[in-house]
Amino acid sequence: MDIDVRELKAKLDAGEQLVLVDVREPDERTAFNIGGKHIPLGTVPARIQELAGHEDEEIVVYCRSGKRSAMAQQYFRQAGFKNVRNLEGGMLAWVDAFGS
């Protein structure tokens, strides 16, 4: 199940425990980010073990528009992560809703 920017912001504002994973490239992250562990999409298969121990936690993956993070979501699910959500619209939707 995916998550939209308003639901994610509400969870963050409420201090809910979740794992954010930014799968954008370094230059995109430098321009604007909301935190989260930085694992560019191309490195996800090799680095997925960095999130070992979080298999049952809520993980939200995001990118610029939601396409790359949807691919990352599949990698995580195939690796046994059970609650991985893709941020619909990515950072473009975040900026549209809340500014940068």
C-alpha positions as CSV (number, residue, x, y, z in Angstrom):
1,M,0.0,0.0,0.0
2,D,1.3,3.4,-0.9
3,I,1.2,6.6,1.2
4,D,0.4,10.1,0.2
5,V,2.3,13.2,1.3
6,R,-0.3,14.4,3.7
7,E,-0.5,11.1,5.5
8,L,3.3,10.9,5.7
9,K,3.6,14.5,7.1
10,A,0.9,13.7,9.7
11,K,2.9,10.7,10.8
12,L,6.1,12.6,11.0
13,D,4.5,15.5,12.8
14,A,3.0,13.0,15.3
15,G,6.4,11.5,15.9
16,E,5.4,8.1,14.7
17,Q,8.3,5.6,14.3
18,L,8.9,4.8,10.7
19,V,12.0,4.3,8.5
20,L,12.4,6.8,5.6
21,V,14.5,5.8,2.7
22,D,15.5,8.3,0.0
23,V,16.4,6.5,-3.3
24,R,17.2,9.7,-5.3
25,E,20.6,10.6,-6.6
26,P,23.0,12.7,-4.4
27,D,22.4,15.9,-6.3
28,E,18.6,15.6,-6.0
29,R,19.0,15.0,-2.2
30,T,21.2,18.1,-1.9
31,A,18.6,20.3,-3.5
32,F,15.9,19.3,-1.0
33,N,15.2,16.4,1.4
34,I,13.1,15.4,4.3
35,G,15.7,13.3,6.0
36,G,15.8,9.6,5.7
37,K,18.5,7.1,5.0
38,H,20.1,7.9,1.6
39,I,20.3,4.7,-0.6
40,P,20.2,5.7,-4.3
41,L,18.1,3.2,-6.3
42,G,21.0,1.7,-8.2
43,T,22.6,0.7,-4.9
44,V,19.5,-0.7,-3.2
45,P,20.1,-4.4,-4.0
46,A,23.7,-4.2,-2.6
47,R,22.8,-2.1,0.4
48,I,19.4,-3.5,1.5
49,Q,21.1,-5.4,4.3
50,E,21.8,-2.0,6.0
51,L,18.1,-2.1,7.1
52,A,18.3,-5.6,8.6
53,G,16.3,-5.6,11.8
54,H,13.6,-3.3,10.3
55,E,11.8,-6.0,8.3
56,D,8.6,-5.7,10.3
57,E,8.6,-1.9,10.7
58,E,6.9,0.7,8.5
59,I,9.3,1.8,5.8
60,V,8.5,4.7,3.4
61,V,10.6,4.9,0.3
62,Y,10.6,8.1,-1.8
63,C,12.2,9.7,-4.8
64,R,11.5,12.7,-7.1
65,S,8.2,11.5,-8.5
66,G,7.4,8.0,-7.1
67,K,8.6,5.9,-10.0
68,R,12.1,4.9,-8.7
69,S,10.8,4.4,-5.2
70,A,8.1,2.0,-6.6
71,M,11.0,-0.1,-7.9
72,A,12.8,0.2,-4.6
73,Q,9.6,-0.9,-2.9
74,Q,9.7,-4.1,-4.9
75,Y,13.3,-4.8,-4.0
76,F,12.5,-4.4,-0.3
77,R,9.5,-6.7,-0.5
78,Q,11.5,-9.4,-2.3
79,A,14.0,-9.2,0.5
80,G,11.4,-9.9,3.1
81,F,10.4,-6.4,4.3
82,K,6.7,-6.6,5.1
83,N,5.4,-3.0,5.4
84,V,7.1,-1.0,2.7
85,R,5.1,2.0,1.3
86,N,5.9,4.2,-1.7
87,L,5.4,7.9,-1.3
88,E,2.9,8.8,-4.1
89,G,4.2,11.6,-6.2
90,G,7.5,11.8,-4.4
91,M,9.2,15.0,-3.5
92,L,7.4,16.8,-6.3
93,A,4.1,16.2,-4.5
94,W,5.7,17.1,-1.2
95,V,6.9,20.5,-2.5
96,D,3.5,21.1,-4.2
97,A,1.7,20.4,-0.9
98,F,4.1,22.0,1.7
99,G,6.8,24.0,-0.2
100,S,10.5,23.3,0.2
